Amino acid sequence: MTWATVPNDRFAFTRGTPVTYASSAHGRRTRCATCGSPLTFHTTTRPDDVDITVGTFDHPERCLPETHIWVSSRIAWLDMGADLPAHEEGSPA
Ligand SMILES: [Zn+2]
């Protein structure tokens, strides 16, 4: 999945009210209340940021990739290109 990470104070839902649920001890996610699409991820390990699913943007092509994370769990046939930094797990601190 492709995520865009932005500061909390730079993000707001402009339509609808998502469903929020705890996805782990440190994570909270939202999904669309109508179709169930995953929308955001908040974690207490990065309390000032929110991750947003790029596939739900009106214009996802405007969001350019900067890095690959969690490469260790990618599906084997996926070619992500070799021109960006890649991290076996999450983003380095
Ligand atoms: Zn929806």
PDB file of the backbone (N, CA, C, O) and the ligand in Angstrom, with CONECT records:
HET     ZN  A 101       1
ATOM      1  N   MET A   1       0.848  -1.187   0.000  1.00  0.00           N
ATOM      2  CA  MET A   1       0.000   0.000   0.000  1.00  0.00           C
ATOM      3  C   MET A   1       0.885   1.239   0.000  1.00  0.00           C
ATOM      4  O   MET A   1       1.959   1.241   0.601  1.00  0.00           O
ATOM      5  N   THR A   2       0.439   2.277  -0.665  1.00  0.00           N
ATOM      6  CA  THR A   2       1.186   3.527  -0.712  1.00  0.00           C
ATOM      7  C   THR A   2       0.571   4.525   0.264  1.00  0.00           C
ATOM      8  O   THR A   2      -0.634   4.775   0.259  1.00  0.00           O
ATOM      9  N   TRP A   3       1.451   5.090   1.110  1.00  0.00           N
ATOM     10  CA  TRP A   3       1.015   6.044   2.129  1.00  0.00           C
ATOM     11  C   TRP A   3       1.679   7.393   1.898  1.00  0.00           C
ATOM     12  O   TRP A   3       2.810   7.470   1.417  1.00  0.00           O
ATOM     13  N   ALA A   4       0.961   8.449   2.245  1.00  0.00           N
ATOM     14  CA  ALA A   4       1.542   9.786   2.337  1.00  0.00           C
ATOM     15  C   ALA A   4       1.521  10.156   3.815  1.00  0.00           C
ATOM     16  O   ALA A   4       0.495  10.019   4.481  1.00  0.00           O
ATOM     17  N   THR A   5       2.641  10.618   4.317  1.00  0.00           N
ATOM     18  CA  THR A   5       2.739  11.010   5.720  1.00  0.00           C
ATOM     19  C   THR A   5       2.813  12.522   5.809  1.00  0.00           C
ATOM     20  O   THR A   5       3.664  13.150   5.178  1.00  0.00           O
ATOM     21  N   VAL A   6       1.915  13.106   6.595  1.00  0.00           N
ATOM     22  CA  VAL A   6       1.874  14.559   6.763  1.00  0.00           C
ATOM     23  C   VAL A   6       1.682  14.888   8.241  1.00  0.00           C
ATOM     24  O   VAL A   6       1.218  14.043   9.007  1.00  0.00           O
ATOM     25  N   PRO A   7       2.037  16.116   8.652  1.00  0.00           N
ATOM     26  CA  PRO A   7       1.747  16.535  10.032  1.00  0.00           C
ATOM     27  C   PRO A   7       0.230  16.557  10.266  1.00  0.00           C
ATOM     28  O   PRO A   7      -0.538  16.917   9.373  1.00  0.00           O
ATOM     29  N   ASN A   8      -0.183  16.175  11.457  1.00  0.00           N
ATOM     30  CA  ASN A   8      -1.618  16.173  11.798  1.00  0.00           C
ATOM     31  C   ASN A   8      -2.300  17.496  11.490  1.00  0.00           C
ATOM     32  O   ASN A   8      -3.438  17.525  11.021  1.00  0.00           O
ATOM     33  N   ASP A   9      -1.588  18.599  11.760  1.00  0.00           N
ATOM     34  CA  ASP A   9      -2.228  19.900  11.581  1.00  0.00           C
ATOM     35  C   ASP A   9      -2.329  20.319  10.115  1.00  0.00           C
ATOM     36  O   ASP A   9      -2.842  21.397   9.815  1.00  0.00           O
ATOM     37  N   ARG A  10      -1.845  19.481   9.207  1.00  0.00           N
ATOM     38  CA  ARG A  10      -1.969  19.762   7.768  1.00  0.00           C
ATOM     39  C   ARG A  10      -3.009  18.871   7.105  1.00  0.00           C
ATOM     40  O   ARG A  10      -3.142  18.870   5.881  1.00  0.00           O
ATOM     41  N   PHE A  11      -3.760  18.099   7.924  1.00  0.00           N
ATOM     42  CA  PHE A  11      -4.702  17.143   7.360  1.00  0.00           C
ATOM     43  C   PHE A  11      -6.071  17.269   8.019  1.00  0.00           C
ATOM     44  O   PHE A  11      -6.173  17.444   9.234  1.00  0.00           O
ATOM     45  N   ALA A  12      -7.126  17.178   7.201  1.00  0.00           N
ATOM     46  CA  ALA A  12      -8.500  17.099   7.710  1.00  0.00           C
ATOM     47  C   ALA A  12      -9.365  16.418   6.659  1.00  0.00           C
ATOM     48  O   ALA A  12      -9.144  16.593   5.460  1.00  0.00           O
ATOM     49  N   PHE A  13     -10.335  15.653   7.099  1.00  0.00           N
ATOM     50  CA  PHE A  13     -11.325  15.118   6.175  1.00  0.00           C
ATOM     51  C   PHE A  13     -12.225  16.270   5.740  1.00  0.00           C
ATOM     52  O   PHE A  13     -12.647  17.072   6.573  1.00  0.00           O
ATOM     53  N   THR A  14     -12.522  16.360   4.452  1.00  0.00           N
ATOM     54  CA  THR A  14     -13.349  17.457   3.948  1.00  0.00           C
ATOM     55  C   THR A  14     -14.783  17.024   3.678  1.00  0.00           C
ATOM     56  O   THR A  14     -15.676  17.859   3.530  1.00  0.00           O
ATOM     57  N   ARG A  15     -15.000  15.694   3.615  1.00  0.00           N
ATOM     58  CA  ARG A  15     -16.365  15.178   3.429  1.00  0.00           C
ATOM     59  C   ARG A  15     -16.510  13.891   4.210  1.00  0.00           C
ATOM     60  O   ARG A  15     -15.574  13.095   4.287  1.00  0.00           O
ATOM     61  N   GLY A  16     -17.672  13.687   4.785  1.00  0.00           N
ATOM     62  CA  GLY A  16     -17.980  12.426   5.458  1.00  0.00           C
ATOM     63  C   GLY A  16     -17.279  12.287   6.801  1.00  0.00           C
ATOM     64  O   GLY A  16     -16.407  13.078   7.158  1.00  0.00           O
ATOM     65  N   THR A  17     -17.679  11.280   7.515  1.00  0.00           N
ATOM     66  CA  THR A  17     -17.080  10.965   8.811  1.00  0.00           C
ATOM     67  C   THR A  17     -16.610   9.515   8.769  1.00  0.00           C
ATOM     68  O   THR A  17     -17.430   8.609   8.625  1.00  0.00           O
ATOM     69  N   PRO A  18     -15.305   9.279   8.891  1.00  0.00           N
ATOM     70  CA  PRO A  18     -14.804   7.915   8.797  1.00  0.00           C
ATOM     71  C   PRO A  18     -15.090   7.122  10.075  1.00  0.00           C
ATOM     72  O   PRO A  18     -15.402   7.685  11.124  1.00  0.00           O
ATOM     73  N   VAL A  19     -14.975   5.821   9.953  1.00  0.00           N
ATOM     74  CA  VAL A  19     -15.042   4.921  11.102  1.00  0.00           C
ATOM     75  C   VAL A  19     -13.628   4.797  11.662  1.00  0.00           C
ATOM     76  O   VAL A  19     -12.687   4.564  10.904  1.00  0.00           O
ATOM     77  N   THR A  20     -13.464   4.947  12.964  1.00  0.00           N
ATOM     78  CA  THR A  20     -12.157   4.834  13.614  1.00  0.00           C
ATOM     79  C   THR A  20     -12.119   3.566  14.456  1.00  0.00           C
ATOM     80  O   THR A  20     -13.090   3.229  15.134  1.00  0.00           O
ATOM     81  N   TYR A  21     -10.981   2.862  14.405  1.00  0.00           N
ATOM     82  CA  TYR A  21     -10.831   1.657  15.219  1.00  0.00           C
ATOM     83  C   TYR A  21      -9.378   1.479  15.610  1.00  0.00           C
ATOM     84  O   TYR A  21      -8.474   1.931  14.908  1.00  0.00           O
ATOM     85  N   ALA A  22      -9.162   0.816  16.738  1.00  0.00           N
ATOM     86  CA  ALA A  22      -7.807   0.497  17.199  1.00  0.00           C
ATOM     87  C   ALA A  22      -7.340  -0.734  16.449  1.00  0.00           C
ATOM     88  O   ALA A  22      -7.987  -1.780  16.496  1.00  0.00           O
ATOM     89  N   SER A  23      -6.206  -0.612  15.752  1.00  0.00           N
ATOM     90  CA  SER A  23      -5.693  -1.744  14.987  1.00  0.00           C
ATOM     91  C   SER A  23      -4.559  -2.451  15.713  1.00  0.00           C
ATOM     92  O   SER A  23      -4.142  -3.533  15.301  1.00  0.00           O
ATOM     93  N   SER A  24      -4.057  -1.857  16.783  1.00  0.00           N
ATOM     94  CA  SER A  24      -3.008  -2.472  17.601  1.00  0.00           C
ATOM     95  C   SER A  24      -2.933  -1.678  18.894  1.00  0.00           C
ATOM     96  O   SER A  24      -3.705  -0.743  19.103  1.00  0.00           O
ATOM     97  N   ALA A  25      -2.013  -2.049  19.749  1.00  0.00           N
ATOM     98  CA  ALA A  25      -1.859  -1.333  21.019  1.00  0.00           C
ATOM     99  C   ALA A  25      -1.424   0.113  20.797  1.00  0.00           C
ATOM    100  O   ALA A  25      -1.734   0.986  21.608  1.00  0.00           O
ATOM    101  N   HIS A  26      -0.708   0.368  19.705  1.00  0.00           N
ATOM    102  CA  HIS A  26      -0.203   1.719  19.428  1.00  0.00           C
ATOM    103  C   HIS A  26      -0.852   2.381  18.217  1.00  0.00           C
ATOM    104  O   HIS A  26      -0.589   3.554  17.949  1.00  0.00           O
ATOM    105  N   GLY A  27      -1.702   1.649  17.472  1.00  0.00           N
ATOM    106  CA  GLY A  27      -2.229   2.173  16.212  1.00  0.00           C
ATOM    107  C   GLY A  27      -3.729   2.380  16.206  1.00  0.00           C
ATOM    108  O   GLY A  27      -4.489   1.640  16.830  1.00  0.00           O
ATOM    109  N   ARG A  28      -4.126   3.404  15.485  1.00  0.00           N
ATOM    110  CA  ARG A  28      -5.541   3.721  15.294  1.00  0.00           C
ATOM    111  C   ARG A  28      -5.721   4.008  13.809  1.00  0.00           C
ATOM    112  O   ARG A  28      -4.977   4.794  13.224  1.00  0.00           O
ATOM    113  N   ARG A  29      -6.714   3.365  13.209  1.00  0.00           N
ATOM    114  CA  ARG A  29      -6.954   3.520  11.769  1.00  0.00           C
ATOM    115  C   ARG A  29      -8.357   4.041  11.522  1.00  0.00           C
ATOM    116  O   ARG A  29      -9.251   3.912  12.358  1.00  0.00           O
ATOM    117  N   THR A  30      -8.523   4.641  10.332  1.00  0.00           N
ATOM    118  CA  THR A  30      -9.864   5.009   9.904  1.00  0.00           C
ATOM    119  C   THR A  30     -10.129   4.333   8.567  1.00  0.00           C
ATOM    120  O   THR A  30      -9.213   4.015   7.808  1.00  0.00           O
ATOM    121  N   ARG A  31     -11.421   4.125   8.306  1.00  0.00           N
ATOM    122  CA  ARG A  31     -11.844   3.602   7.011  1.00  0.00           C
ATOM    123  C   ARG A  31     -13.121   4.321   6.622  1.00  0.00           C
ATOM    124  O   ARG A  31     -13.810   4.892   7.468  1.00  0.00           O
ATOM    125  N   CYS A  32     -13.431   4.287   5.334  1.00  0.00           N
ATOM    126  CA  CYS A  32     -14.641   4.933   4.829  1.00  0.00           C
ATOM    127  C   CYS A  32     -15.873   4.232   5.411  1.00  0.00           C
ATOM    128  O   CYS A  32     -15.966   3.006   5.371  1.00  0.00           O
ATOM    129  N   ALA A  33     -16.800   4.998   5.941  1.00  0.00           N
ATOM    130  CA  ALA A  33     -18.012   4.427   6.537  1.00  0.00           C
ATOM    131  C   ALA A  33     -18.947   3.846   5.480  1.00  0.00           C
ATOM    132  O   ALA A  33     -19.828   3.050   5.806  1.00  0.00           O
ATOM    133  N   THR A  34     -18.763   4.236   4.217  1.00  0.00           N
ATOM    134  CA  THR A  34     -19.637   3.759   3.142  1.00  0.00           C
ATOM    135  C   THR A  34     -19.095   2.509   2.466  1.00  0.00           C
ATOM    136  O   THR A  34     -19.803   1.510   2.343  1.00  0.00           O
ATOM    137  N   CYS A  35     -17.831   2.561   2.022  1.00  0.00           N
ATOM    138  CA  CYS A  35     -17.290   1.443   1.232  1.00  0.00           C
ATOM    139  C   CYS A  35     -16.214   0.644   1.958  1.00  0.00           C
ATOM    140  O   CYS A  35     -15.811  -0.415   1.478  1.00  0.00           O
ATOM    141  N   GLY A  36     -15.744   1.127   3.098  1.00  0.00           N
ATOM    142  CA  GLY A  36     -14.760   0.375   3.874  1.00  0.00           C
ATOM    143  C   GLY A  36     -13.316   0.602   3.474  1.00  0.00           C
ATOM    144  O   GLY A  36     -12.422  -0.010   4.059  1.00  0.00           O
ATOM    145  N   SER A  37     -13.054   1.460   2.498  1.00  0.00           N
ATOM    146  CA  SER A  37     -11.666   1.696   2.075  1.00  0.00           C
ATOM    147  C   SER A  37     -10.827   2.215   3.237  1.00  0.00           C
ATOM    148  O   SER A  37     -11.270   3.097   3.973  1.00  0.00           O
ATOM    149  N   PRO A  38      -9.598   1.668   3.413  1.00  0.00           N
ATOM    150  CA  PRO A  38      -8.712   2.200   4.448  1.00  0.00           C
ATOM    151  C   PRO A  38      -8.289   3.619   4.116  1.00  0.00           C
ATOM    152  O   PRO A  38      -7.963   3.918   2.967  1.00  0.00           O
ATOM    153  N   LEU A  39      -8.291   4.503   5.118  1.00  0.00           N
ATOM    154  CA  LEU A  39      -8.020   5.919   4.872  1.00  0.00           C
ATOM    155  C   LEU A  39      -6.771   6.420   5.586  1.00  0.00           C
ATOM    156  O   LEU A  39      -5.886   6.983   4.943  1.00  0.00           O
ATOM    157  N   THR A  40      -6.679   6.227   6.898  1.00  0.00           N
ATOM    158  CA  THR A  40      -5.552   6.806   7.632  1.00  0.00           C
ATOM    159  C   THR A  40      -5.028   5.835   8.683  1.00  0.00           C
ATOM    160  O   THR A  40      -5.686   4.865   9.061  1.00  0.00           O
ATOM    161  N   PHE A  41      -3.808   6.141   9.141  1.00  0.00           N
ATOM    162  CA  PHE A  41      -3.179   5.406  10.232  1.00  0.00           C
ATOM    163  C   PHE A  41      -2.499   6.417  11.140  1.00  0.00           C
ATOM    164  O   PHE A  41      -1.724   7.257  10.684  1.00  0.00           O
ATOM    165  N   HIS A  42      -2.800   6.326  12.440  1.00  0.00           N
ATOM    166  CA  HIS A  42      -2.134   7.123  13.473  1.00  0.00           C
ATOM    167  C   HIS A  42      -1.420   6.158  14.398  1.00  0.00           C
ATOM    168  O   HIS A  42      -1.943   5.085  14.702  1.00  0.00           O
ATOM    169  N   THR A  43      -0.227   6.529  14.852  1.00  0.00           N
ATOM    170  CA  THR A  43       0.475   5.684  15.810  1.00  0.00           C
ATOM    171  C   THR A  43       1.038   6.542  16.930  1.00  0.00           C
ATOM    172  O   THR A  43       1.482   7.668  16.702  1.00  0.00           O
ATOM    173  N   THR A  44       1.017   6.003  18.133  1.00  0.00           N
ATOM    174  CA  THR A  44       1.563   6.739  19.273  1.00  0.00           C
ATOM    175  C   THR A  44       3.082   6.861  19.172  1.00  0.00           C
ATOM    176  O   THR A  44       3.684   7.664  19.885  1.00  0.00           O
ATOM    177  N   THR A  45       3.707   6.077  18.298  1.00  0.00           N
ATOM    178  CA  THR A  45       5.156   6.196  18.124  1.00  0.00           C
ATOM    179  C   THR A  45       5.532   7.416  17.279  1.00  0.00           C
ATOM    180  O   THR A  45       6.678   7.863  17.312  1.00  0.00           O
ATOM    181  N   ARG A  46       4.560   7.960  16.517  1.00  0.00           N
ATOM    182  CA  ARG A  46       4.748   9.199  15.740  1.00  0.00           C
ATOM    183  C   ARG A  46       3.503  10.060  15.934  1.00  0.00           C
ATOM    184  O   ARG A  46       2.718  10.234  15.003  1.00  0.00           O
ATOM    185  N   PRO A  47       3.318  10.601  17.142  1.00  0.00           N
ATOM    186  CA  PRO A  47       2.041  11.256  17.465  1.00  0.00           C
ATOM    187  C   PRO A  47       1.748  12.529  16.672  1.00  0.00           C
ATOM    188  O   PRO A  47       0.598  12.967  16.632  1.00  0.00           O
ATOM    189  N   ASP A  48       2.741  13.125  16.051  1.00  0.00           N
ATOM    190  CA  ASP A  48       2.520  14.383  15.327  1.00  0.00           C
ATOM    191  C   ASP A  48       2.164  14.194  13.859  1.00  0.00           C
ATOM    192  O   ASP A  48       1.859  15.163  13.165  1.00  0.00           O
ATOM    193  N   ASP A  49       2.202  12.936  13.375  1.00  0.00           N
ATOM    194  CA  ASP A  49       1.974  12.657  11.958  1.00  0.00           C
ATOM    195  C   ASP A  49       0.741  11.787  11.749  1.00  0.00           C
ATOM    196  O   ASP A  49       0.271  11.110  12.664  1.00  0.00           O
ATOM    197  N   VAL A  50       0.234  11.822  10.528  1.00  0.00           N
ATOM    198  CA  VAL A  50      -0.814  10.902  10.095  1.00  0.00           C
ATOM    199  C   VAL A  50      -0.402  10.342   8.735  1.00  0.00           C
ATOM    200  O   VAL A  50       0.096  11.070   7.877  1.00  0.00           O
ATOM    201  N   ASP A  51      -0.616   9.037   8.551  1.00  0.00           N
ATOM    202  CA  ASP A  51      -0.384   8.386   7.264  1.00  0.00           C
ATOM    203  C   ASP A  51      -1.725   8.277   6.553  1.00  0.00           C
ATOM    204  O   ASP A  51      -2.724   7.879   7.153  1.00  0.00           O
ATOM    205  N   ILE A  52      -1.743   8.633   5.271  1.00  0.00           N
ATOM    206  CA  ILE A  52      -2.978   8.636   4.481  1.00  0.00           C
ATOM    207  C   ILE A  52      -2.778   7.728   3.277  1.00  0.00           C
ATOM    208  O   ILE A  52      -1.725   7.767   2.641  1.00  0.00           O
ATOM    209  N   THR A  53      -3.774   6.916   2.959  1.00  0.00           N
ATOM    210  CA  THR A  53      -3.657   6.020   1.811  1.00  0.00           C
ATOM    211  C   THR A  53      -3.770   6.826   0.514  1.00  0.00           C
ATOM    212  O   THR A  53      -4.794   7.452   0.241  1.00  0.00           O
ATOM    213  N   VAL A  54      -2.704   6.795  -0.272  1.00  0.00           N
ATOM    214  CA  VAL A  54      -2.640   7.609  -1.496  1.00  0.00           C
ATOM    215  C   VAL A  54      -3.702   7.170  -2.515  1.00  0.00           C
ATOM    216  O   VAL A  54      -4.187   7.990  -3.294  1.00  0.00           O
ATOM    217  N   GLY A  55      -4.053   5.911  -2.512  1.00  0.00           N
ATOM    218  CA  GLY A  55      -5.052   5.410  -3.453  1.00  0.00           C
ATOM    219  C   GLY A  55      -6.428   6.037  -3.274  1.00  0.00           C
ATOM    220  O   GLY A  55      -7.270   5.929  -4.165  1.00  0.00           O
ATOM    221  N   THR A  56      -6.668   6.680  -2.156  1.00  0.00           N
ATOM    222  CA  THR A  56      -7.971   7.317  -1.930  1.00  0.00           C
ATOM    223  C   THR A  56      -7.967   8.801  -2.302  1.00  0.00           C
ATOM    224  O   THR A  56      -8.998   9.465  -2.192  1.00  0.00           O
ATOM    225  N   PHE A  57      -6.831   9.324  -2.736  1.00  0.00           N
ATOM    226  CA  PHE A  57      -6.769  10.737  -3.143  1.00  0.00           C
ATOM    227  C   PHE A  57      -7.551  10.952  -4.441  1.00  0.00           C
ATOM    228  O   PHE A  57      -7.667  10.038  -5.258  1.00  0.00           O
ATOM    229  N   ASP A  58      -8.081  12.149  -4.628  1.00  0.00           N
ATOM    230  CA  ASP A  58      -8.716  12.489  -5.901  1.00  0.00           C
ATOM    231  C   ASP A  58      -7.694  12.500  -7.030  1.00  0.00           C
ATOM    232  O   ASP A  58      -8.021  12.158  -8.166  1.00  0.00           O
ATOM    233  N   HIS A  59      -6.448  12.892  -6.722  1.00  0.00           N
ATOM    234  CA  HIS A  59      -5.379  12.954  -7.724  1.00  0.00           C
ATOM    235  C   HIS A  59      -4.119  12.301  -7.160  1.00  0.00           C
ATOM    236  O   HIS A  59      -3.167  13.004  -6.821  1.00  0.00           O
ATOM    237  N   PRO A  60      -4.093  10.977  -7.053  1.00  0.00           N
ATOM    238  CA  PRO A  60      -2.935  10.301  -6.451  1.00  0.00           C
ATOM    239  C   PRO A  60      -1.642  10.527  -7.231  1.00  0.00           C
ATOM    240  O   PRO A  60      -0.557  10.426  -6.658  1.00  0.00           O
ATOM    241  N   GLU A  61      -1.735  10.830  -8.526  1.00  0.00           N
ATOM    242  CA  GLU A  61      -0.531  11.034  -9.341  1.00  0.00           C
ATOM    243  C   GLU A  61       0.252  12.274  -8.903  1.00  0.00           C
ATOM    244  O   GLU A  61       1.416  12.431  -9.269  1.00  0.00           O
ATOM    245  N   ARG A  62      -0.373  13.143  -8.133  1.00  0.00           N
ATOM    246  CA  ARG A  62       0.328  14.343  -7.653  1.00  0.00           C
ATOM    247  C   ARG A  62       1.252  14.041  -6.476  1.00  0.00           C
ATOM    248  O   ARG A  62       2.080  14.877  -6.114  1.00  0.00           O
ATOM    249  N   CYS A  63       1.125  12.886  -5.888  1.00  0.00           N
ATOM    250  CA  CYS A  63       1.940  12.488  -4.734  1.00  0.00           C
ATOM    251  C   CYS A  63       3.112  11.645  -5.251  1.00  0.00           C
ATOM    252  O   CYS A  63       2.913  10.504  -5.666  1.00  0.00           O
ATOM    253  N   LEU A  64       4.313  12.190  -5.228  1.00  0.00           N
ATOM    254  CA  LEU A  64       5.470  11.499  -5.780  1.00  0.00           C
ATOM    255  C   LEU A  64       6.157  10.675  -4.695  1.00  0.00           C
ATOM    256  O   LEU A  64       6.298  11.150  -3.568  1.00  0.00           O
ATOM    257  N   PRO A  65       6.587   9.450  -5.006  1.00  0.00           N
ATOM    258  CA  PRO A  65       7.217   8.587  -4.005  1.00  0.00           C
ATOM    259  C   PRO A  65       8.599   9.093  -3.611  1.00  0.00           C
ATOM    260  O   PRO A  65       9.317   9.671  -4.426  1.00  0.00           O
ATOM    261  N   GLU A  66       8.964   8.865  -2.339  1.00  0.00           N
ATOM    262  CA  GLU A  66      10.278   9.265  -1.817  1.00  0.00           C
ATOM    263  C   GLU A  66      11.074   8.099  -1.265  1.00  0.00           C
ATOM    264  O   GLU A  66      12.304   8.126  -1.297  1.00  0.00           O
ATOM    265  N   THR A  67      10.400   7.072  -0.757  1.00  0.00           N
ATOM    266  CA  THR A  67      11.105   5.944  -0.158  1.00  0.00           C
ATOM    267  C   THR A  67      10.180   4.729  -0.104  1.00  0.00           C
ATOM    268  O   THR A  67       8.958   4.858  -0.174  1.00  0.00           O
ATOM    269  N   HIS A  68      10.785   3.552   0.019  1.00  0.00           N
ATOM    270  CA  HIS A  68      10.032   2.320   0.224  1.00  0.00           C
ATOM    271  C   HIS A  68      10.287   1.863   1.653  1.00  0.00           C
ATOM    272  O   HIS A  68      11.432   1.854   2.105  1.00  0.00           O
ATOM    273  N   ILE A  69       9.240   1.485   2.365  1.00  0.00           N
ATOM    274  CA  ILE A  69       9.404   0.938   3.717  1.00  0.00           C
ATOM    275  C   ILE A  69       8.734  -0.436   3.796  1.00  0.00           C
ATOM    276  O   ILE A  69       7.900  -0.785   2.961  1.00  0.00           O
ATOM    277  N   TRP A  70       9.112  -1.191   4.799  1.00  0.00           N
ATOM    278  CA  TRP A  70       8.603  -2.549   5.016  1.00  0.00           C
ATOM    279  C   TRP A  70       8.857  -3.423   3.793  1.00  0.00           C
ATOM    280  O   TRP A  70       8.022  -4.246   3.418  1.00  0.00           O
ATOM    281  N   VAL A  71      10.025  -3.231   3.174  1.00  0.00           N
ATOM    282  CA  VAL A  71      10.395  -4.004   1.990  1.00  0.00           C
ATOM    283  C   VAL A  71      10.455  -5.500   2.319  1.00  0.00           C
ATOM    284  O   VAL A  71      10.213  -6.336   1.449  1.00  0.00           O
ATOM    285  N   SER A  72      10.775  -5.835   3.563  1.00  0.00           N
ATOM    286  CA  SER A  72      10.891  -7.243   3.946  1.00  0.00           C
ATOM    287  C   SER A  72       9.569  -7.997   3.826  1.00  0.00           C
ATOM    288  O   SER A  72       9.576  -9.226   3.758  1.00  0.00           O
ATOM    289  N   SER A  73       8.455  -7.306   3.797  1.00  0.00           N
ATOM    290  CA  SER A  73       7.168  -7.997   3.707  1.00  0.00           C
ATOM    291  C   SER A  73       6.468  -7.768   2.368  1.00  0.00           C
ATOM    292  O   SER A  73       5.281  -8.066   2.234  1.00  0.00           O
ATOM    293  N   ARG A  74       7.192  -7.242   1.377  1.00  0.00           N
ATOM    294  CA  ARG A  74       6.569  -7.028   0.066  1.00  0.00           C
ATOM    295  C   ARG A  74       6.303  -8.371  -0.603  1.00  0.00           C
ATOM    296  O   ARG A  74       6.966  -9.365  -0.306  1.00  0.00           O
ATOM    297  N   ILE A  75       5.346  -8.390  -1.494  1.00  0.00           N
ATOM    298  CA  ILE A  75       5.052  -9.601  -2.244  1.00  0.00           C
ATOM    299  C   ILE A  75       6.168  -9.802  -3.273  1.00  0.00           C
ATOM    300  O   ILE A  75       6.644  -8.832  -3.862  1.00  0.00           O
ATOM    301  N   ALA A  76       6.592 -11.056  -3.495  1.00  0.00           N
ATOM    302  CA  ALA A  76       7.810 -11.354  -4.243  1.00  0.00           C
ATOM    303  C   ALA A  76       7.781 -10.835  -5.681  1.00  0.00           C
ATOM    304  O   ALA A  76       8.827 -10.440  -6.196  1.00  0.00           O
ATOM    305  N   TRP A  77       6.643 -10.822  -6.338  1.00  0.00           N
ATOM    306  CA  TRP A  77       6.598 -10.421  -7.751  1.00  0.00           C
ATOM    307  C   TRP A  77       6.532  -8.911  -7.951  1.00  0.00           C
ATOM    308  O   TRP A  77       6.541  -8.438  -9.087  1.00  0.00           O
ATOM    309  N   LEU A  78       6.466  -8.154  -6.866  1.00  0.00           N
ATOM    310  CA  LEU A  78       6.335  -6.705  -7.000  1.00  0.00           C
ATOM    311  C   LEU A  78       7.683  -6.062  -7.304  1.00  0.00           C
ATOM    312  O   LEU A  78       8.628  -6.198  -6.527  1.00  0.00           O
ATOM    313  N   ASP A  79       7.773  -5.358  -8.441  1.00  0.00           N
ATOM    314  CA  ASP A  79       8.972  -4.601  -8.797  1.00  0.00           C
ATOM    315  C   ASP A  79       8.720  -3.141  -8.419  1.00  0.00           C
ATOM    316  O   ASP A  79       7.933  -2.451  -9.067  1.00  0.00           O
ATOM    317  N   MET A  80       9.395  -2.677  -7.363  1.00  0.00           N
ATOM    318  CA  MET A  80       9.165  -1.323  -6.869  1.00  0.00           C
ATOM    319  C   MET A  80      10.127  -0.319  -7.476  1.00  0.00           C
ATOM    320  O   MET A  80      10.051   0.868  -7.160  1.00  0.00           O
ATOM    321  N   GLY A  81      11.037  -0.769  -8.345  1.00  0.00           N
ATOM    322  CA  GLY A  81      12.044   0.120  -8.892  1.00  0.00           C
ATOM    323  C   GLY A  81      13.171   0.261  -7.895  1.00  0.00           C
ATOM    324  O   GLY A  81      12.964   0.116  -6.690  1.00  0.00           O
ATOM    325  N   ALA A  82      14.365   0.545  -8.391  1.00  0.00           N
ATOM    326  CA  ALA A  82      15.538   0.587  -7.523  1.00  0.00           C
ATOM    327  C   ALA A  82      16.069   1.996  -7.335  1.00  0.00           C
ATOM    328  O   ALA A  82      17.168   2.175  -6.811  1.00  0.00           O
ATOM    329  N   ASP A  83      15.323   2.979  -7.745  1.00  0.00           N
ATOM    330  CA  ASP A  83      15.848   4.336  -7.730  1.00  0.00           C
ATOM    331  C   ASP A  83      15.484   5.123  -6.476  1.00  0.00           C
ATOM    332  O   ASP A  83      15.757   6.321  -6.411  1.00  0.00           O
ATOM    333  N   LEU A  84      14.878   4.485  -5.481  1.00  0.00           N
ATOM    334  CA  LEU A  84      14.505   5.165  -4.241  1.00  0.00           C
ATOM    335  C   LEU A  84      15.116   4.439  -3.048  1.00  0.00           C
ATOM    336  O   LEU A  84      15.380   3.240  -3.129  1.00  0.00           O
ATOM    337  N   PRO A  85      15.346   5.150  -1.939  1.00  0.00           N
ATOM    338  CA  PRO A  85      15.816   4.468  -0.733  1.00  0.00           C
ATOM    339  C   PRO A  85      14.799   3.403  -0.312  1.00  0.00           C
ATOM    340  O   PRO A  85      13.590   3.606  -0.425  1.00  0.00           O
ATOM    341  N   ALA A  86      15.303   2.277   0.171  1.00  0.00           N
ATOM    342  CA  ALA A  86      14.433   1.182   0.607  1.00  0.00           C
ATOM    343  C   ALA A  86      14.861   0.730   1.994  1.00  0.00           C
ATOM    344  O   ALA A  86      16.053   0.609   2.277  1.00  0.00           O
ATOM    345  N   HIS A  87      13.883   0.482   2.857  1.00  0.00           N
ATOM    346  CA  HIS A  87      14.140   0.069   4.239  1.00  0.00           C
ATOM    347  C   HIS A  87      13.418  -1.239   4.497  1.00  0.00           C
ATOM    348  O   HIS A  87      12.232  -1.367   4.192  1.00  0.00           O
ATOM    349  N   GLU A  88      14.123  -2.210   5.054  1.00  0.00           N
ATOM    350  CA  GLU A  88      13.531  -3.523   5.318  1.00  0.00           C
ATOM    351  C   GLU A  88      12.295  -3.409   6.198  1.00  0.00           C
ATOM    352  O   GLU A  88      11.328  -4.147   6.010  1.00  0.00           O
ATOM    353  N   GLU A  89      12.319  -2.491   7.155  1.00  0.00           N
ATOM    354  CA  GLU A  89      11.164  -2.303   8.038  1.00  0.00           C
ATOM    355  C   GLU A  89      10.677  -0.860   7.892  1.00  0.00           C
ATOM    356  O   GLU A  89      10.731  -0.299   6.797  1.00  0.00           O
ATOM    357  N   GLY A  90      10.210  -0.263   8.968  1.00  0.00           N
ATOM    358  CA  GLY A  90       9.657   1.078   8.878  1.00  0.00           C
ATOM    359  C   GLY A  90      10.719   2.129   8.604  1.00  0.00           C
ATOM    360  O   GLY A  90      11.908   1.826   8.500  1.00  0.00           O
ATOM    361  N   SER A  91      10.271   3.353   8.490  1.00  0.00           N
ATOM    362  CA  SER A  91      11.190   4.462   8.243  1.00  0.00           C
ATOM    363  C   SER A  91      12.200   4.583   9.373  1.00  0.00           C
ATOM    364  O   SER A  91      11.834   4.440  10.539  1.00  0.00           O
ATOM    365  N   PRO A  92      13.474   4.845   9.049  1.00  0.00           N
ATOM    366  CA  PRO A  92      14.443   5.075  10.112  1.00  0.00           C
ATOM    367  C   PRO A  92      14.072   6.350  10.879  1.00  0.00           C
ATOM    368  O   PRO A  92      13.486   7.282  10.328  1.00  0.00           O
ATOM    369  N   ALA A  93      14.423   6.359  12.133  1.00  0.00           N
ATOM    370  CA  ALA A  93      14.065   7.508  12.989  1.00  0.00           C
ATOM    371  C   ALA A  93      14.697   8.796  12.505  1.00  0.00           C
ATOM    372  O   ALA A  93      14.496   9.849  13.111  1.00  0.00           O
TER     373      ALA A  93
HETATM  374 ZN    ZN A 101     -15.817   5.061   0.437  1.00  0.00          ZN2+
END
